[in-house]
Amino acid sequence: MRSGFGCESCGSPGVRLPADLTDDAMISCDGCGCTLMAWGAFKRRVEAQEAAERREPSERHAAAAQQRATR
């Protein structure tokens, strides 16, 4: 993830995945090894962040257009 994610204990953005990737399988921090969250929750978090990042450019474009219109 480009932004907004880091282990609360050590700040590492890396995750260690379990061998069996079920939605209930727990992932851990690659830096310090602490348990982070379930794989399913992590996938949903990544998908939501990617969707937000895809929306950002169009939102910035709309804001700039609105500013030009009010000048």
CHARMM internal coordinates of N, CA and C (Angstrom, degrees):
IC EDIT
DIST 1 N 1 CA 1.4430
DIST 1 CA 1 C 1.5226
ANGL 1 N 1 CA 1 C 108.21
DIST 1 C 2 N 1.2797
ANGL 1 CA 1 C 2 N 116.01
DIHE 1 N 1 CA 1 C 2 N 140.45
DIST 2 N 2 CA 1.4522
ANGL 1 C 2 N 2 CA 119.29
DIHE 1 CA 1 C 2 N 2 CA -176.72
DIST 2 CA 2 C 1.5118
ANGL 2 N 2 CA 2 C 113.03
DIHE 1 C 2 N 2 CA 2 C -75.84
DIST 2 C 3 N 1.2893
ANGL 2 CA 2 C 3 N 118.06
DIHE 2 N 2 CA 2 C 3 N -32.70
DIST 3 N 3 CA 1.4621
ANGL 2 C 3 N 3 CA 119.54
DIHE 2 CA 2 C 3 N 3 CA -177.84
DIST 3 CA 3 C 1.5219
ANGL 3 N 3 CA 3 C 109.53
DIHE 2 C 3 N 3 CA 3 C -152.09
DIST 3 C 4 N 1.3173
ANGL 3 CA 3 C 4 N 114.71
DIHE 3 N 3 CA 3 C 4 N 161.81
DIST 4 N 4 CA 1.4511
ANGL 3 C 4 N 4 CA 119.40
DIHE 3 CA 3 C 4 N 4 CA 172.65
DIST 4 CA 4 C 1.5104
ANGL 4 N 4 CA 4 C 116.31
DIHE 3 C 4 N 4 CA 4 C 80.59
DIST 4 C 5 N 1.3211
ANGL 4 CA 4 C 5 N 119.50
DIHE 4 N 4 CA 4 C 5 N 2.00
DIST 5 N 5 CA 1.4422
ANGL 4 C 5 N 5 CA 119.12
DIHE 4 CA 4 C 5 N 5 CA 178.33
DIST 5 CA 5 C 1.5112
ANGL 5 N 5 CA 5 C 110.23
DIHE 4 C 5 N 5 CA 5 C -128.99
DIST 5 C 6 N 1.2921
ANGL 5 CA 5 C 6 N 115.10
DIHE 5 N 5 CA 5 C 6 N 134.76
DIST 6 N 6 CA 1.4515
ANGL 5 C 6 N 6 CA 123.00
DIHE 5 CA 5 C 6 N 6 CA 173.82
DIST 6 CA 6 C 1.5099
ANGL 6 N 6 CA 6 C 107.70
DIHE 5 C 6 N 6 CA 6 C -172.04
DIST 6 C 7 N 1.3071
ANGL 6 CA 6 C 7 N 115.98
DIHE 6 N 6 CA 6 C 7 N 145.69
DIST 7 N 7 CA 1.4577
ANGL 6 C 7 N 7 CA 121.04
DIHE 6 CA 6 C 7 N 7 CA 178.45
DIST 7 CA 7 C 1.5231
ANGL 7 N 7 CA 7 C 109.27
DIHE 6 C 7 N 7 CA 7 C -56.88
DIST 7 C 8 N 1.3092
ANGL 7 CA 7 C 8 N 116.73
DIHE 7 N 7 CA 7 C 8 N 134.42
DIST 8 N 8 CA 1.4582
ANGL 7 C 8 N 8 CA 120.01
DIHE 7 CA 7 C 8 N 8 CA 179.71
DIST 8 CA 8 C 1.5215
ANGL 8 N 8 CA 8 C 112.04
DIHE 7 C 8 N 8 CA 8 C -68.35
DIST 8 C 9 N 1.3339
ANGL 8 CA 8 C 9 N 117.48
DIHE 8 N 8 CA 8 C 9 N -23.45
DIST 9 N 9 CA 1.4604
ANGL 8 C 9 N 9 CA 120.99
DIHE 8 CA 8 C 9 N 9 CA -179.94
DIST 9 CA 9 C 1.5237
ANGL 9 N 9 CA 9 C 113.21
DIHE 8 C 9 N 9 CA 9 C -82.76
DIST 9 C 10 N 1.3620
ANGL 9 CA 9 C 10 N 116.71
DIHE 9 N 9 CA 9 C 10 N -46.29
DIST 10 N 10 CA 1.4682
ANGL 9 C 10 N 10 CA 118.70
DIHE 9 CA 9 C 10 N 10 CA -173.61
DIST 10 CA 10 C 1.5261
ANGL 10 N 10 CA 10 C 114.39
DIHE 9 C 10 N 10 CA 10 C -123.17
DIST 10 C 11 N 1.3395
ANGL 10 CA 10 C 11 N 117.89
DIHE 10 N 10 CA 10 C 11 N -9.93
DIST 11 N 11 CA 1.4614
ANGL 10 C 11 N 11 CA 121.52
DIHE 10 CA 10 C 11 N 11 CA 178.84
DIST 11 CA 11 C 1.5172
ANGL 11 N 11 CA 11 C 115.33
DIHE 10 C 11 N 11 CA 11 C 86.50
DIST 11 C 12 N 1.3324
ANGL 11 CA 11 C 12 N 118.12
DIHE 11 N 11 CA 11 C 12 N -3.35
DIST 12 N 12 CA 1.4628
ANGL 11 C 12 N 12 CA 121.11
DIHE 11 CA 11 C 12 N 12 CA -178.91
DIST 12 CA 12 C 1.5280
ANGL 12 N 12 CA 12 C 110.75
DIHE 11 C 12 N 12 CA 12 C -65.21
DIST 12 C 13 N 1.3488
ANGL 12 CA 12 C 13 N 117.47
DIHE 12 N 12 CA 12 C 13 N 136.48
DIST 13 N 13 CA 1.4579
ANGL 12 C 13 N 13 CA 120.30
DIHE 12 CA 12 C 13 N 13 CA 175.44
DIST 13 CA 13 C 1.5330
ANGL 13 N 13 CA 13 C 112.66
DIHE 12 C 13 N 13 CA 13 C -85.97
DIST 13 C 14 N 1.3417
ANGL 13 CA 13 C 14 N 117.55
DIHE 13 N 13 CA 13 C 14 N -5.47
DIST 14 N 14 CA 1.4658
ANGL 13 C 14 N 14 CA 121.21
DIHE 13 CA 13 C 14 N 14 CA -176.33
DIST 14 CA 14 C 1.5143
ANGL 14 N 14 CA 14 C 112.49
DIHE 13 C 14 N 14 CA 14 C -83.38
DIST 14 C 15 N 1.3256
ANGL 14 CA 14 C 15 N 115.61
DIHE 14 N 14 CA 14 C 15 N 144.66
DIST 15 N 15 CA 1.4599
ANGL 14 C 15 N 15 CA 121.17
DIHE 14 CA 14 C 15 N 15 CA 176.46
DIST 15 CA 15 C 1.5195
ANGL 15 N 15 CA 15 C 109.98
DIHE 14 C 15 N 15 CA 15 C -123.42
DIST 15 C 16 N 1.3097
ANGL 15 CA 15 C 16 N 115.88
DIHE 15 N 15 CA 15 C 16 N 150.12
DIST 16 N 16 CA 1.4601
ANGL 15 C 16 N 16 CA 123.26
DIHE 15 CA 15 C 16 N 16 CA 176.10
DIST 16 CA 16 C 1.5197
ANGL 16 N 16 CA 16 C 107.00
DIHE 15 C 16 N 16 CA 16 C -107.60
DIST 16 C 17 N 1.3338
ANGL 16 CA 16 C 17 N 115.55
DIHE 16 N 16 CA 16 C 17 N 122.23
DIST 17 N 17 CA 1.4573
ANGL 16 C 17 N 17 CA 120.97
DIHE 16 CA 16 C 17 N 17 CA -176.77
DIST 17 CA 17 C 1.5183
ANGL 17 N 17 CA 17 C 110.83
DIHE 16 C 17 N 17 CA 17 C -93.41
DIST 17 C 18 N 1.3388
ANGL 17 CA 17 C 18 N 116.44
DIHE 17 N 17 CA 17 C 18 N 145.07
DIST 18 N 18 CA 1.4653
ANGL 17 C 18 N 18 CA 119.66
DIHE 17 CA 17 C 18 N 18 CA 176.18
DIST 18 CA 18 C 1.5293
ANGL 18 N 18 CA 18 C 110.20
DIHE 17 C 18 N 18 CA 18 C -75.69
DIST 18 C 19 N 1.3153
ANGL 18 CA 18 C 19 N 116.49
DIHE 18 N 18 CA 18 C 19 N 161.11
DIST 19 N 19 CA 1.4711
ANGL 18 C 19 N 19 CA 120.99
DIHE 18 CA 18 C 19 N 19 CA 179.78
DIST 19 CA 19 C 1.5208
ANGL 19 N 19 CA 19 C 111.39
DIHE 18 C 19 N 19 CA 19 C -63.44
DIST 19 C 20 N 1.3274
ANGL 19 CA 19 C 20 N 117.56
DIHE 19 N 19 CA 19 C 20 N -37.52
DIST 20 N 20 CA 1.4597
ANGL 19 C 20 N 20 CA 122.65
DIHE 19 CA 19 C 20 N 20 CA -178.98
DIST 20 CA 20 C 1.5291
ANGL 20 N 20 CA 20 C 108.52
DIHE 19 C 20 N 20 CA 20 C -102.63
DIST 20 C 21 N 1.3332
ANGL 20 CA 20 C 21 N 117.28
DIHE 20 N 20 CA 20 C 21 N 103.61
DIST 21 N 21 CA 1.4631
ANGL 20 C 21 N 21 CA 121.15
DIHE 20 CA 20 C 21 N 21 CA -175.62
DIST 21 CA 21 C 1.5279
ANGL 21 N 21 CA 21 C 112.41
DIHE 20 C 21 N 21 CA 21 C -87.59
DIST 21 C 22 N 1.3075
ANGL 21 CA 21 C 22 N 115.91
DIHE 21 N 21 CA 21 C 22 N 74.68
DIST 22 N 22 CA 1.4632
ANGL 21 C 22 N 22 CA 120.70
DIHE 21 CA 21 C 22 N 22 CA 171.11
DIST 22 CA 22 C 1.5170
ANGL 22 N 22 CA 22 C 106.78
DIHE 21 C 22 N 22 CA 22 C -94.41
DIST 22 C 23 N 1.3220
ANGL 22 CA 22 C 23 N 117.20
DIHE 22 N 22 CA 22 C 23 N 160.53
DIST 23 N 23 CA 1.4596
ANGL 22 C 23 N 23 CA 119.96
DIHE 22 CA 22 C 23 N 23 CA -179.43
DIST 23 CA 23 C 1.5288
ANGL 23 N 23 CA 23 C 112.59
DIHE 22 C 23 N 23 CA 23 C -61.32
DIST 23 C 24 N 1.3267
ANGL 23 CA 23 C 24 N 117.65
DIHE 23 N 23 CA 23 C 24 N -25.41
DIST 24 N 24 CA 1.4660
ANGL 23 C 24 N 24 CA 121.18
DIHE 23 CA 23 C 24 N 24 CA 179.94
DIST 24 CA 24 C 1.5236
ANGL 24 N 24 CA 24 C 113.79
DIHE 23 C 24 N 24 CA 24 C -88.57
DIST 24 C 25 N 1.3406
ANGL 24 CA 24 C 25 N 117.84
DIHE 24 N 24 CA 24 C 25 N -9.59
DIST 25 N 25 CA 1.4648
ANGL 24 C 25 N 25 CA 121.08
DIHE 24 CA 24 C 25 N 25 CA -179.04
DIST 25 CA 25 C 1.5257
ANGL 25 N 25 CA 25 C 109.74
DIHE 24 C 25 N 25 CA 25 C -66.85
DIST 25 C 26 N 1.3089
ANGL 25 CA 25 C 26 N 116.11
DIHE 25 N 25 CA 25 C 26 N 137.52
DIST 26 N 26 CA 1.4572
ANGL 25 C 26 N 26 CA 120.60
DIHE 25 CA 25 C 26 N 26 CA -178.16
DIST 26 CA 26 C 1.5242
ANGL 26 N 26 CA 26 C 110.72
DIHE 25 C 26 N 26 CA 26 C -86.96
DIST 26 C 27 N 1.3438
ANGL 26 CA 26 C 27 N 115.29
DIHE 26 N 26 CA 26 C 27 N 137.75
DIST 27 N 27 CA 1.4607
ANGL 26 C 27 N 27 CA 120.29
DIHE 26 CA 26 C 27 N 27 CA 174.46
DIST 27 CA 27 C 1.5150
ANGL 27 N 27 CA 27 C 107.48
DIHE 26 C 27 N 27 CA 27 C -102.54
DIST 27 C 28 N 1.3238
ANGL 27 CA 27 C 28 N 115.55
DIHE 27 N 27 CA 27 C 28 N 156.57
DIST 28 N 28 CA 1.4601
ANGL 27 C 28 N 28 CA 119.55
DIHE 27 CA 27 C 28 N 28 CA -179.17
DIST 28 CA 28 C 1.5202
ANGL 28 N 28 CA 28 C 110.25
DIHE 27 C 28 N 28 CA 28 C -129.14
DIST 28 C 29 N 1.3020
ANGL 28 CA 28 C 29 N 115.54
DIHE 28 N 28 CA 28 C 29 N 164.09
DIST 29 N 29 CA 1.4562
ANGL 28 C 29 N 29 CA 123.05
DIHE 28 CA 28 C 29 N 29 CA 179.09
DIST 29 CA 29 C 1.5268
ANGL 29 N 29 CA 29 C 108.60
DIHE 28 C 29 N 29 CA 29 C -70.66
DIST 29 C 30 N 1.3159
ANGL 29 CA 29 C 30 N 116.66
DIHE 29 N 29 CA 29 C 30 N 133.20
DIST 30 N 30 CA 1.4548
ANGL 29 C 30 N 30 CA 120.66
DIHE 29 CA 29 C 30 N 30 CA 178.04
DIST 30 CA 30 C 1.5276
ANGL 30 N 30 CA 30 C 110.99
DIHE 29 C 30 N 30 CA 30 C -76.10
DIST 30 C 31 N 1.3258
ANGL 30 CA 30 C 31 N 116.59
DIHE 30 N 30 CA 30 C 31 N -18.18
DIST 31 N 31 CA 1.4608
ANGL 30 C 31 N 31 CA 120.41
DIHE 30 CA 30 C 31 N 31 CA 179.95
DIST 31 CA 31 C 1.5170
ANGL 31 N 31 CA 31 C 113.33
DIHE 30 C 31 N 31 CA 31 C -82.28
DIST 31 C 32 N 1.3342
ANGL 31 CA 31 C 32 N 116.32
DIHE 31 N 31 CA 31 C 32 N -54.08
DIST 32 N 32 CA 1.4666
ANGL 31 C 32 N 32 CA 119.78
DIHE 31 CA 31 C 32 N 32 CA -174.16
DIST 32 CA 32 C 1.5274
ANGL 32 N 32 CA 32 C 113.88
DIHE 31 C 32 N 32 CA 32 C -115.06
DIST 32 C 33 N 1.3468
ANGL 32 CA 32 C 33 N 116.93
DIHE 32 N 32 CA 32 C 33 N -9.94
DIST 33 N 33 CA 1.4543
ANGL 32 C 33 N 33 CA 120.41
DIHE 32 CA 32 C 33 N 33 CA 176.81
DIST 33 CA 33 C 1.5152
ANGL 33 N 33 CA 33 C 116.13
DIHE 32 C 33 N 33 CA 33 C 85.75
DIST 33 C 34 N 1.3244
ANGL 33 CA 33 C 34 N 118.51
DIHE 33 N 33 CA 33 C 34 N -0.18
DIST 34 N 34 CA 1.4698
ANGL 33 C 34 N 34 CA 118.74
DIHE 33 CA 33 C 34 N 34 CA -178.97
DIST 34 CA 34 C 1.5287
ANGL 34 N 34 CA 34 C 110.28
DIHE 33 C 34 N 34 CA 34 C -70.23
DIST 34 C 35 N 1.3225
ANGL 34 CA 34 C 35 N 116.39
DIHE 34 N 34 CA 34 C 35 N 151.30
DIST 35 N 35 CA 1.4530
ANGL 34 C 35 N 35 CA 122.43
DIHE 34 CA 34 C 35 N 35 CA 179.02
DIST 35 CA 35 C 1.5241
ANGL 35 N 35 CA 35 C 108.80
DIHE 34 C 35 N 35 CA 35 C -72.06
DIST 35 C 36 N 1.3379
ANGL 35 CA 35 C 36 N 116.44
DIHE 35 N 35 CA 35 C 36 N 131.28
DIST 36 N 36 CA 1.4591
ANGL 35 C 36 N 36 CA 121.03
DIHE 35 CA 35 C 36 N 36 CA -176.74
DIST 36 CA 36 C 1.5217
ANGL 36 N 36 CA 36 C 112.77
DIHE 35 C 36 N 36 CA 36 C -100.86
DIST 36 C 37 N 1.3253
ANGL 36 CA 36 C 37 N 116.44
DIHE 36 N 36 CA 36 C 37 N -61.24
DIST 37 N 37 CA 1.4657
ANGL 36 C 37 N 37 CA 120.99
DIHE 36 CA 36 C 37 N 37 CA -176.95
DIST 37 CA 37 C 1.5145
ANGL 37 N 37 CA 37 C 108.42
DIHE 36 C 37 N 37 CA 37 C -171.64
DIST 37 C 38 N 1.3203
ANGL 37 CA 37 C 38 N 116.15
DIHE 37 N 37 CA 37 C 38 N 174.84
DIST 38 N 38 CA 1.4589
ANGL 37 C 38 N 38 CA 121.17
DIHE 37 CA 37 C 38 N 38 CA 177.01
DIST 38 CA 38 C 1.5306
ANGL 38 N 38 CA 38 C 109.67
DIHE 37 C 38 N 38 CA 38 C -73.93
DIST 38 C 39 N 1.3228
ANGL 38 CA 38 C 39 N 115.77
DIHE 38 N 38 CA 38 C 39 N 148.87
DIST 39 N 39 CA 1.4577
ANGL 38 C 39 N 39 CA 121.95
DIHE 38 CA 38 C 39 N 39 CA 179.95
DIST 39 CA 39 C 1.5239
ANGL 39 N 39 CA 39 C 111.73
DIHE 38 C 39 N 39 CA 39 C -55.35
DIST 39 C 40 N 1.3228
ANGL 39 CA 39 C 40 N 118.69
DIHE 39 N 39 CA 39 C 40 N -42.33
DIST 40 N 40 CA 1.4579
ANGL 39 C 40 N 40 CA 121.89
DIHE 39 CA 39 C 40 N 40 CA 179.73
DIST 40 CA 40 C 1.5233
ANGL 40 N 40 CA 40 C 111.98
DIHE 39 C 40 N 40 CA 40 C -61.23
DIST 40 C 41 N 1.3186
ANGL 40 CA 40 C 41 N 116.95
DIHE 40 N 40 CA 40 C 41 N -42.29
DIST 41 N 41 CA 1.4634
ANGL 40 C 41 N 41 CA 121.09
DIHE 40 CA 40 C 41 N 41 CA 178.55
DIST 41 CA 41 C 1.5240
ANGL 41 N 41 CA 41 C 110.53
DIHE 40 C 41 N 41 CA 41 C -66.13
DIST 41 C 42 N 1.3238
ANGL 41 CA 41 C 42 N 116.66
DIHE 41 N 41 CA 41 C 42 N -39.26
DIST 42 N 42 CA 1.4604
ANGL 41 C 42 N 42 CA 120.79
DIHE 41 CA 41 C 42 N 42 CA 179.29
DIST 42 CA 42 C 1.5274
ANGL 42 N 42 CA 42 C 110.36
DIHE 41 C 42 N 42 CA 42 C -64.58
DIST 42 C 43 N 1.3382
ANGL 42 CA 42 C 43 N 117.64
DIHE 42 N 42 CA 42 C 43 N -44.00
DIST 43 N 43 CA 1.4688
ANGL 42 C 43 N 43 CA 120.86
DIHE 42 CA 42 C 43 N 43 CA 177.76
DIST 43 CA 43 C 1.5241
ANGL 43 N 43 CA 43 C 110.63
DIHE 42 C 43 N 43 CA 43 C -58.67
DIST 43 C 44 N 1.3262
ANGL 43 CA 43 C 44 N 117.25
DIHE 43 N 43 CA 43 C 44 N -45.40
DIST 44 N 44 CA 1.4738
ANGL 43 C 44 N 44 CA 120.30
DIHE 43 CA 43 C 44 N 44 CA -179.88
DIST 44 CA 44 C 1.5243
ANGL 44 N 44 CA 44 C 110.93
DIHE 43 C 44 N 44 CA 44 C -62.70
DIST 44 C 45 N 1.3176
ANGL 44 CA 44 C 45 N 117.11
DIHE 44 N 44 CA 44 C 45 N -37.93
DIST 45 N 45 CA 1.4656
ANGL 44 C 45 N 45 CA 121.11
DIHE 44 CA 44 C 45 N 45 CA 179.28
DIST 45 CA 45 C 1.5250
ANGL 45 N 45 CA 45 C 110.63
DIHE 44 C 45 N 45 CA 45 C -65.04
DIST 45 C 46 N 1.3360
ANGL 45 CA 45 C 46 N 116.75
DIHE 45 N 45 CA 45 C 46 N -44.62
DIST 46 N 46 CA 1.4641
ANGL 45 C 46 N 46 CA 121.09
DIHE 45 CA 45 C 46 N 46 CA 178.83
DIST 46 CA 46 C 1.5282
ANGL 46 N 46 CA 46 C 110.24
DIHE 45 C 46 N 46 CA 46 C -63.49
DIST 46 C 47 N 1.3336
ANGL 46 CA 46 C 47 N 117.48
DIHE 46 N 46 CA 46 C 47 N -44.74
DIST 47 N 47 CA 1.4661
ANGL 46 C 47 N 47 CA 121.38
DIHE 46 CA 46 C 47 N 47 CA -179.95
DIST 47 CA 47 C 1.5219
ANGL 47 N 47 CA 47 C 111.02
DIHE 46 C 47 N 47 CA 47 C -61.61
DIST 47 C 48 N 1.3159
ANGL 47 CA 47 C 48 N 117.91
DIHE 47 N 47 CA 47 C 48 N -41.12
DIST 48 N 48 CA 1.4624
ANGL 47 C 48 N 48 CA 121.36
DIHE 47 CA 47 C 48 N 48 CA 179.57
DIST 48 CA 48 C 1.5230
ANGL 48 N 48 CA 48 C 111.15
DIHE 47 C 48 N 48 CA 48 C -65.92
DIST 48 C 49 N 1.3312
ANGL 48 CA 48 C 49 N 116.62
DIHE 48 N 48 CA 48 C 49 N -40.27
DIST 49 N 49 CA 1.4609
ANGL 48 C 49 N 49 CA 119.62
DIHE 48 CA 48 C 49 N 49 CA 179.39
DIST 49 CA 49 C 1.5204
ANGL 49 N 49 CA 49 C 110.79
DIHE 48 C 49 N 49 CA 49 C -67.75
DIST 49 C 50 N 1.3271
ANGL 49 CA 49 C 50 N 117.63
DIHE 49 N 49 CA 49 C 50 N -40.87
DIST 50 N 50 CA 1.4617
ANGL 49 C 50 N 50 CA 120.40
DIHE 49 CA 49 C 50 N 50 CA 177.51
DIST 50 CA 50 C 1.5252
ANGL 50 N 50 CA 50 C 111.27
DIHE 49 C 50 N 50 CA 50 C -62.29
DIST 50 C 51 N 1.3162
ANGL 50 CA 50 C 51 N 117.30
DIHE 50 N 50 CA 50 C 51 N -40.67
DIST 51 N 51 CA 1.4655
ANGL 50 C 51 N 51 CA 120.76
DIHE 50 CA 50 C 51 N 51 CA 178.17
DIST 51 CA 51 C 1.5230
ANGL 51 N 51 CA 51 C 110.56
DIHE 50 C 51 N 51 CA 51 C -63.22
DIST 51 C 52 N 1.3297
ANGL 51 CA 51 C 52 N 117.16
DIHE 51 N 51 CA 51 C 52 N -40.82
DIST 52 N 52 CA 1.4649
ANGL 51 C 52 N 52 CA 120.91
DIHE 51 CA 51 C 52 N 52 CA 178.56
DIST 52 CA 52 C 1.5189
ANGL 52 N 52 CA 52 C 110.81
DIHE 51 C 52 N 52 CA 52 C -65.18
DIST 52 C 53 N 1.3299
ANGL 52 CA 52 C 53 N 117.52
DIHE 52 N 52 CA 52 C 53 N -40.15
DIST 53 N 53 CA 1.4585
ANGL 52 C 53 N 53 CA 120.88
DIHE 52 CA 52 C 53 N 53 CA 179.10
DIST 53 CA 53 C 1.5164
ANGL 53 N 53 CA 53 C 111.88
DIHE 52 C 53 N 53 CA 53 C -67.02
DIST 53 C 54 N 1.3263
ANGL 53 CA 53 C 54 N 117.69
DIHE 53 N 53 CA 53 C 54 N -33.09
DIST 54 N 54 CA 1.4704
ANGL 53 C 54 N 54 CA 120.54
DIHE 53 CA 53 C 54 N 54 CA 176.95
DIST 54 CA 54 C 1.5246
ANGL 54 N 54 CA 54 C 110.84
DIHE 53 C 54 N 54 CA 54 C -68.61
DIST 54 C 55 N 1.3258
ANGL 54 CA 54 C 55 N 117.38
DIHE 54 N 54 CA 54 C 55 N -32.71
DIST 55 N 55 CA 1.4660
ANGL 54 C 55 N 55 CA 121.22
DIHE 54 CA 54 C 55 N 55 CA -179.52
DIST 55 CA 55 C 1.5157
ANGL 55 N 55 CA 55 C 111.52
DIHE 54 C 55 N 55 CA 55 C -75.62
DIST 55 C 56 N 1.3183
ANGL 55 CA 55 C 56 N 118.95
DIHE 55 N 55 CA 55 C 56 N -30.14
DIST 56 N 56 CA 1.4645
ANGL 55 C 56 N 56 CA 121.98
DIHE 55 CA 55 C 56 N 56 CA -173.22
DIST 56 CA 56 C 1.5196
ANGL 56 N 56 CA 56 C 114.68
DIHE 55 C 56 N 56 CA 56 C -53.58
DIST 56 C 57 N 1.3459
ANGL 56 CA 56 C 57 N 120.65
DIHE 56 N 56 CA 56 C 57 N -50.04
DIST 57 N 57 CA 1.4719
ANGL 56 C 57 N 57 CA 118.51
DIHE 56 CA 56 C 57 N 57 CA -177.66
DIST 57 CA 57 C 1.5203
ANGL 57 N 57 CA 57 C 113.34
DIHE 56 C 57 N 57 CA 57 C -58.15
DIST 57 C 58 N 1.3220
ANGL 57 CA 57 C 58 N 118.20
DIHE 57 N 57 CA 57 C 58 N -41.85
DIST 58 N 58 CA 1.4639
ANGL 57 C 58 N 58 CA 119.55
DIHE 57 CA 57 C 58 N 58 CA -179.58
DIST 58 CA 58 C 1.5241
ANGL 58 N 58 CA 58 C 110.84
DIHE 57 C 58 N 58 CA 58 C -68.60
DIST 58 C 59 N 1.3324
ANGL 58 CA 58 C 59 N 117.14
DIHE 58 N 58 CA 58 C 59 N -34.40
DIST 59 N 59 CA 1.4621
ANGL 58 C 59 N 59 CA 119.62
DIHE 58 CA 58 C 59 N 59 CA 177.82
DIST 59 CA 59 C 1.5303
ANGL 59 N 59 CA 59 C 110.45
DIHE 58 C 59 N 59 CA 59 C -67.44
DIST 59 C 60 N 1.3419
ANGL 59 CA 59 C 60 N 117.37
DIHE 59 N 59 CA 59 C 60 N -39.39
DIST 60 N 60 CA 1.4672
ANGL 59 C 60 N 60 CA 119.96
DIHE 59 CA 59 C 60 N 60 CA 177.61
DIST 60 CA 60 C 1.5210
ANGL 60 N 60 CA 60 C 110.17
DIHE 59 C 60 N 60 CA 60 C -65.43
DIST 60 C 61 N 1.3356
ANGL 60 CA 60 C 61 N 116.76
DIHE 60 N 60 CA 60 C 61 N -40.43
DIST 61 N 61 CA 1.4610
ANGL 60 C 61 N 61 CA 121.29
DIHE 60 CA 60 C 61 N 61 CA 178.92
DIST 61 CA 61 C 1.5245
ANGL 61 N 61 CA 61 C 110.33
DIHE 60 C 61 N 61 CA 61 C -62.35
DIST 61 C 62 N 1.3252
ANGL 61 CA 61 C 62 N 117.05
DIHE 61 N 61 CA 61 C 62 N -43.43
DIST 62 N 62 CA 1.4664
ANGL 61 C 62 N 62 CA 121.13
DIHE 61 CA 61 C 62 N 62 CA 179.40
DIST 62 CA 62 C 1.5213
ANGL 62 N 62 CA 62 C 111.05
DIHE 61 C 62 N 62 CA 62 C -63.96
DIST 62 C 63 N 1.3295
ANGL 62 CA 62 C 63 N 117.57
DIHE 62 N 62 CA 62 C 63 N -40.05
DIST 63 N 63 CA 1.4623
ANGL 62 C 63 N 63 CA 120.89
DIHE 62 CA 62 C 63 N 63 CA 179.43
DIST 63 CA 63 C 1.5221
ANGL 63 N 63 CA 63 C 110.55
DIHE 62 C 63 N 63 CA 63 C -66.02
DIST 63 C 64 N 1.3206
ANGL 63 CA 63 C 64 N 117.14
DIHE 63 N 63 CA 63 C 64 N -41.04
DIST 64 N 64 CA 1.4683
ANGL 63 C 64 N 64 CA 120.39
DIHE 63 CA 63 C 64 N 64 CA 179.14
DIST 64 CA 64 C 1.5260
ANGL 64 N 64 CA 64 C 110.27
DIHE 63 C 64 N 64 CA 64 C -65.47
DIST 64 C 65 N 1.3098
ANGL 64 CA 64 C 65 N 118.14
DIHE 64 N 64 CA 64 C 65 N -40.99
DIST 65 N 65 CA 1.4737
ANGL 64 C 65 N 65 CA 122.19
DIHE 64 CA 64 C 65 N 65 CA 178.08
DIST 65 CA 65 C 1.5249
ANGL 65 N 65 CA 65 C 110.31
DIHE 64 C 65 N 65 CA 65 C -62.82
DIST 65 C 66 N 1.3137
ANGL 65 CA 65 C 66 N 116.26
DIHE 65 N 65 CA 65 C 66 N -40.65
DIST 66 N 66 CA 1.4669
ANGL 65 C 66 N 66 CA 119.51
DIHE 65 CA 65 C 66 N 66 CA 179.12
DIST 66 CA 66 C 1.5246
ANGL 66 N 66 CA 66 C 110.68
DIHE 65 C 66 N 66 CA 66 C -65.58
DIST 66 C 67 N 1.3282
ANGL 66 CA 66 C 67 N 117.48
DIHE 66 N 66 CA 66 C 67 N -39.80
DIST 67 N 67 CA 1.4596
ANGL 66 C 67 N 67 CA 120.28
DIHE 66 CA 66 C 67 N 67 CA 177.97
DIST 67 CA 67 C 1.5163
ANGL 67 N 67 CA 67 C 111.02
DIHE 66 C 67 N 67 CA 67 C -63.26
DIST 67 C 68 N 1.3280
ANGL 67 CA 67 C 68 N 118.07
DIHE 67 N 67 CA 67 C 68 N -42.01
DIST 68 N 68 CA 1.4714
ANGL 67 C 68 N 68 CA 121.15
DIHE 67 CA 67 C 68 N 68 CA 178.81
DIST 68 CA 68 C 1.5250
ANGL 68 N 68 CA 68 C 110.80
DIHE 67 C 68 N 68 CA 68 C -63.64
DIST 68 C 69 N 1.3166
ANGL 68 CA 68 C 69 N 117.56
DIHE 68 N 68 CA 68 C 69 N -36.63
DIST 69 N 69 CA 1.4574
ANGL 68 C 69 N 69 CA 122.34
DIHE 68 CA 68 C 69 N 69 CA -177.65
DIST 69 CA 69 C 1.5224
ANGL 69 N 69 CA 69 C 111.39
DIHE 68 C 69 N 69 CA 69 C -69.28
DIST 69 C 70 N 1.3351
ANGL 69 CA 69 C 70 N 118.31
DIHE 69 N 69 CA 69 C 70 N -28.08
DIST 70 N 70 CA 1.4553
ANGL 69 C 70 N 70 CA 120.65
DIHE 69 CA 69 C 70 N 70 CA -177.15
DIST 70 CA 70 C 1.5190
ANGL 70 N 70 CA 70 C 112.74
DIHE 69 C 70 N 70 CA 70 C -89.62
DIST 70 C 71 N 1.3237
ANGL 70 CA 70 C 71 N 117.92
DIHE 70 N 70 CA 70 C 71 N -1.58
DIST 71 N 71 CA 1.4864
ANGL 70 C 71 N 71 CA 120.47
DIHE 70 CA 70 C 71 N 71 CA -179.67
DIST 71 CA 71 C 1.4876
ANGL 71 N 71 CA 71 C 111.63
DIHE 70 C 71 N 71 CA 71 C -80.64
END
COOR INIT
IC SEED 1 N 1 CA 1 C
IC BUILD
